[in-house]
Amino acid sequence: MRRSWVRTILASVMALAACSFVDRADAGKRVALVIGNDHYANIPELKKAVNDAHTMNDTLKKLGFTVLVAENQNRKGLSETLLAFDRMIEKGDTAFFFFAGHGFEIGGENYLLPIDVSSATVGQEELIRDGAIAAERIISRVQNRGAGTAIFVFDACRNNPFERGGTRALSGSGGLAAMTPPEGVFVIYSAGAKQTALDRLSHDDNNPNSVFTRNFAKTLVEPGLNLVQIAKRTQSEVRDLAQGIRHLQTPAYYDQIVGDVVLNGAPVDPNRKIDVVPAQAQQVAALPPVMTAPKLIDPLESTNAPIASFSRHNGGWTVVFSIADPALGISWRLGESGDFKETGFMDALDPRTRKRIPNSSAELDADTPTQTIYVRYIDTNGDLKGPFPIRFDPEAALVRDQRKILDMTASSWLSFREYNGLMIYYTHLVSYRCAIRQVRIGIDTTVPDKVIQLPPCDMKEPHAIPRNVSPYLKLPANTKSVSVELTFKDGSLSELRNYRR
């Protein structure tokens, strides 16, 4: 009798665990936007971007995605397509964005080019900014919709459009800037820094797809691979093909997803003995309903990579590492060589480990150049995990940090003062100007029609107000209100703010 009761309880627990796992896996739907731009009017046309979009459409549908496909988009069409994609995304969904076409980097910011983008010469970068879509802005929009997992694939050109070339890349120096995406986002580029992404391997190469997409699409549907495994396998295959014609192309990826995301879960052998593990051991990205048993992963086989946030102060940079697992110690190293530095400990105990909490922050000098930070930690079993690479780009980090502060301190952008007349001070905006492209204000109107000129960003002293700058405007004595709207470095607009006396 007792054995029967135990079997009943165990069966109930197993059933509840299985239901919980399925519900979690099917919590949100899968949606995708796929764009291919070939027919550029003012810069070199491409030959395979639309084909790449068709291939990715077919591939993503096999993985259960509802796909929105767009071809040869001009600026207006691209904006409308992105708006339609916004409306497809609901909280908890898995969102996949693929762009094949020309891309461009200006000052650490990445732009995707519509087919009607203007041709530019040296000194006319603003033509590109005004006529393109910032890649980071697309990422922000998807996150703002509440996507649980966001995947971005840029099979785009790597350089500037001032010269002409025959590869997927616009020739010149530079390329799409490295990025540190926010948590929950995975990004993969078709090539690495200062590399060009090949459309074809030779004149005899009749494959309809670019060298990157032909390999990425094939790998994406392989059962059981997580996103990092897909990226690494694509890296290896593309690099080997490119090296075969003495070309350097190694796709770069940036992973800020905590846990593993498997788009094509492999069925488990029903005769294989498995143990039930917590659902958080593996994050299955909104899998469509399946009848086969889910693959359960040992949590010790899946290491969560740390992420980092960067904040700038007068003395330099503070880096805060975020690690999902409880850690007994954290160490880090700047660059490819040298000793790892311990972060030390705080005067507090972690209730999960009953040991002192490792300090999660480190300091960098103000003039630290773009580099890779390597982080490792000791888990609760005493095993050393890592090192994990985290890209540090000071210019991009400064813009992101100041933008975050501006968003949180909107009530302080402007302030009225009376001193020998009425004045409006914009000291706060000058202090965080590195994240701002333009400031417009309106006096006694909600239409900001006057531009305030801010001094240029100073990377050495970004918060300092230059001595020759007077951060205020004199106003008519009867002024009742001032409105303000900011254009941020990525081209996005702030909310319209109105300040009353």
SVG drawing of the C-alpha trace seen along z (x, -y; Angstrom):
<svg xmlns="http://www.w3.org/2000/svg" viewBox="-2 -92 53 94">
<polyline fill="none" stroke="black" stroke-width="0.4" points="0.0,0.0 2.8,-2.4 4.8,-1.6 1.7,-2.3 1.2,-5.6 4.8,-6.6 4.5,-5.6 1.4,-7.8 3.2,-10.8 6.3,-10.4 4.1,-10.1 2.3,-13.3 5.5,-15.1 6.9,-14.0 3.8,-15.0 3.8,-18.5 7.5,-18.9 6.8,-17.9 3.9,-20.3 6.0,-23.1 8.7,-22.5 6.3,-22.4 4.5,-25.6 7.8,-27.4 9.0,-26.3 5.7,-27.4 5.3,-30.6 5.7,-32.9 5.6,-32.7 8.4,-33.0 8.4,-36.0 11.0,-37.2 11.7,-40.1 13.9,-39.2 15.2,-42.0 17.3,-41.8 18.4,-44.9 20.1,-44.6 19.0,-47.5 20.8,-50.5 20.3,-53.7 23.4,-55.7 25.9,-53.2 27.0,-49.8 24.2,-47.3 24.4,-43.8 23.6,-40.5 22.6,-38.1 21.0,-39.9 17.5,-39.3 18.3,-35.6 19.7,-35.5 16.4,-36.9 14.5,-34.2 16.8,-31.5 16.4,-32.8 12.6,-33.0 12.5,-29.3 14.9,-28.4 13.1,-30.3 9.7,-28.9 11.1,-25.4 11.9,-26.5 8.4,-27.6 8.8,-31.3 6.1,-33.6 8.2,-35.5 7.8,-39.0 9.9,-39.4 10.8,-42.7 12.9,-43.3 14.7,-46.4 13.4,-48.8 13.8,-52.5 13.9,-54.7 10.2,-55.1 9.5,-51.4 12.0,-50.3 10.5,-52.4 7.0,-51.1 8.3,-47.5 10.0,-48.0 6.7,-49.4 4.9,-46.3 7.5,-44.1 7.1,-46.0 3.4,-45.1 4.1,-41.4 6.2,-41.2 4.5,-40.5 6.0,-40.1 8.0,-36.9 8.3,-36.2 11.4,-35.1 12.2,-37.8 14.6,-37.2 15.9,-40.0 18.0,-39.3 19.4,-42.0 21.3,-41.4 22.5,-44.5 24.9,-47.5 25.8,-48.7 28.0,-51.4 29.7,-52.5 30.1,-56.1 31.8,-57.0 31.1,-53.6 27.4,-53.5 26.1,-51.0 23.7,-51.9 21.7,-49.7 21.3,-51.3 18.0,-51.5 18.3,-51.4 17.7,-55.2 20.5,-56.3 22.5,-59.2 26.0,-58.7 28.5,-60.4 31.9,-61.9 34.3,-62.6 32.8,-64.9 29.2,-64.1 28.6,-61.4 25.4,-63.1 23.8,-62.2 24.2,-58.6 22.9,-59.1 19.9,-60.9 19.1,-58.4 19.8,-55.2 18.5,-53.2 20.7,-52.7 21.1,-49.0 21.3,-49.7 17.9,-51.5 16.3,-48.4 17.6,-46.3 16.2,-48.8 12.8,-48.7 12.6,-44.9 13.6,-44.9 11.0,-47.6 8.3,-45.3 9.3,-42.8 10.8,-40.1 12.1,-37.3 14.9,-36.4 16.1,-38.6 18.5,-37.4 20.0,-39.8 21.9,-38.8 23.7,-41.4 25.0,-40.0 25.9,-43.5 28.9,-45.4 31.7,-46.2 33.2,-49.5 32.3,-53.0 30.5,-54.0 33.0,-56.6 34.8,-54.1 33.5,-51.3 34.1,-47.6 32.9,-44.3 32.3,-42.5 29.4,-42.7 31.3,-45.4 31.7,-49.0 35.5,-49.5 37.5,-51.6 38.6,-51.4 36.6,-50.6 33.5,-48.3 30.6,-47.6 31.6,-48.5 31.7,-45.9 28.8,-46.1 27.9,-45.0 24.2,-44.3 21.9,-44.5 20.9,-41.4 18.7,-39.0 20.2,-39.8 22.4,-37.8 24.1,-39.4 26.1,-37.9 27.9,-39.7 28.9,-38.1 32.5,-39.2 34.8,-40.5 36.2,-43.9 37.8,-45.5 36.9,-42.6 34.8,-42.4 32.0,-39.8 32.2,-37.9 29.2,-37.4 31.0,-34.6 34.2,-32.7 35.0,-33.0 33.4,-33.8 32.5,-30.2 30.7,-30.2 27.1,-29.7 25.7,-29.4 22.7,-31.8 23.7,-32.9 26.5,-34.9 29.4,-32.9 28.0,-33.7 24.3,-33.0 24.8,-29.7 26.6,-28.4 24.6,-30.1 21.2,-29.0 22.4,-25.4 23.8,-25.4 20.8,-27.1 18.5,-24.1 20.9,-21.5 19.2,-19.8 20.4,-20.5 22.8,-23.4 22.6,-26.5 23.2,-29.9 26.9,-30.0 27.5,-26.6 25.8,-27.8 27.9,-31.0 31.2,-29.1 30.4,-26.5 29.5,-29.2 32.7,-31.1 34.8,-28.1 33.1,-27.2 33.1,-30.7 36.7,-31.3 37.9,-28.1 36.1,-28.9 37.5,-32.4 41.0,-31.3 40.8,-29.0 40.9,-32.1 43.3,-34.0 40.6,-36.2 40.1,-36.9 36.5,-36.7 35.6,-35.4 32.1,-36.2 31.9,-37.9 29.2,-37.3 28.1,-39.0 26.2,-37.0 24.4,-38.6 21.8,-35.9 21.9,-34.2 21.7,-30.5 21.4,-28.5 18.9,-29.1 18.2,-26.1 16.0,-26.8 15.8,-23.2 15.6,-21.0 16.7,-17.4 14.4,-14.6 15.6,-12.4 16.1,-8.7 13.1,-7.1 15.3,-4.2 17.9,-6.5 17.6,-7.1 17.4,-10.8 17.0,-12.7 14.5,-15.6 16.5,-18.9 15.2,-22.4 13.7,-24.2 16.3,-27.0 19.0,-24.6 18.3,-25.3 16.3,-28.2 14.3,-26.9 13.3,-29.8 9.6,-29.7 9.5,-26.2 6.4,-25.3 4.4,-22.4 6.1,-19.0 5.0,-15.5 8.5,-14.2 10.0,-14.3 12.1,-17.4 15.9,-17.1 16.9,-17.7 20.3,-19.3 22.5,-18.8 22.9,-22.4 26.6,-21.7 27.2,-21.3 25.8,-24.8 27.9,-27.7 26.3,-31.1 28.6,-33.8 28.9,-37.0 27.8,-40.3 29.1,-43.8 28.0,-47.4 30.3,-50.4 30.0,-53.8 32.3,-56.8 33.4,-59.0 36.1,-61.7 38.8,-59.2 38.0,-56.6 35.7,-53.7 33.8,-51.4 33.0,-48.0 30.3,-46.0 30.2,-42.3 26.9,-40.4 27.0,-36.6 23.9,-34.5 25.4,-31.7 26.5,-32.2 30.3,-32.8 32.9,-32.3 35.5,-34.5 35.8,-36.7 38.9,-37.7 39.6,-39.6 42.2,-40.6 42.4,-43.3 43.7,-42.2 45.1,-38.9 47.9,-38.4 48.9,-39.2 47.8,-38.0 44.2,-37.9 43.3,-40.3 41.1,-39.3 38.2,-41.7 38.2,-41.0 35.2,-40.7 32.5,-42.7 31.6,-42.8 28.4,-40.9 27.4,-37.3 25.6,-35.6 22.7,-33.7 23.0,-31.2 26.6,-30.2 26.9,-31.5 30.2,-33.0 31.4,-36.5 30.1,-38.1 32.8,-38.7 33.2,-42.3 31.6,-42.5 33.3,-45.6 36.6,-46.7 38.2,-50.0 39.7,-51.0 41.8,-54.0 40.2,-56.9 42.4,-56.4 41.8,-52.6 41.5,-51.9 39.1,-49.5 40.0,-46.0 38.6,-42.7 38.1,-42.1 38.4,-38.4 36.4,-37.4 36.4,-34.2 34.8,-33.0 34.7,-30.1 31.4,-28.4 30.0,-26.8 31.7,-23.5 35.0,-25.2 35.4,-24.9 37.0,-27.7 34.7,-28.9 35.9,-31.0 37.6,-33.1 34.7,-34.8 35.4,-37.6 33.6,-40.9 34.2,-43.7 35.0,-47.1 34.5,-50.0 34.9,-53.3 33.1,-55.5 30.1,-53.2 30.1,-52.5 30.1,-56.2 27.2,-56.9 25.2,-54.1 26.0,-55.1 25.1,-58.8 21.9,-57.9 20.8,-55.8 21.4,-58.7 19.6,-61.1 16.6,-58.8 16.5,-58.6 17.0,-62.3 14.6,-63.9 13.2,-66.3 16.7,-67.9 17.4,-68.6 16.4,-72.3 15.9,-74.6 14.7,-78.2 16.6,-80.8 16.2,-84.5 19.4,-86.5 19.5,-89.9 16.5,-88.6 15.0,-85.2 17.3,-82.4 17.0,-78.8 20.0,-76.6 20.8,-73.4 23.9,-72.5 22.7,-68.9 22.6,-68.4 26.1,-69.8 27.4,-67.4 25.9,-64.4 26.3,-65.7 28.3,-62.7 25.0,-60.8 23.3,-63.7 23.4,-64.7 21.1,-67.7 19.0,-69.7 15.9,-71.6 13.8,-73.8 10.5,-75.8 9.7,-78.9 6.1,-79.0 5.3,-76.4 5.3,-72.6 7.0,-72.7 10.8,-72.8 12.0,-75.1 15.3,-76.4 18.6,-74.4 20.9,-74.7 24.5,-74.1 26.4,-71.8 30.2,-71.6 31.8,-68.5 32.2,-65.4 35.6,-65.2 36.5,-61.6 39.2,-62.6 36.8,-64.7 33.3,-63.8 31.4,-65.4 33.4,-68.6 31.8,-71.9 34.4,-73.8 35.3,-77.2 34.2,-79.0 30.7,-77.6 27.8,-79.4 25.2,-76.7 22.1,-79.0 19.9,-81.1 18.3,-84.4 14.5,-84.4 11.8,-87.1 10.6,-88.0 7.0,-86.9 8.1,-83.3 5.8,-80.7 7.3,-77.4 10.0,-75.8 9.7,-72.5 12.7,-70.4 13.4,-67.4 16.7,-65.5 18.0,-63.6 20.3,-60.9 23.4,-59.7 21.6,-56.7 19.1,-58.9 16.2,-58.2 14.2,-61.0 13.4,-61.6 9.9,-62.2 8.9,-65.8 9.4,-67.4 7.7,-70.6 9.1,-72.7 7.0,-75.4 8.2,-78.3"/>
</svg>
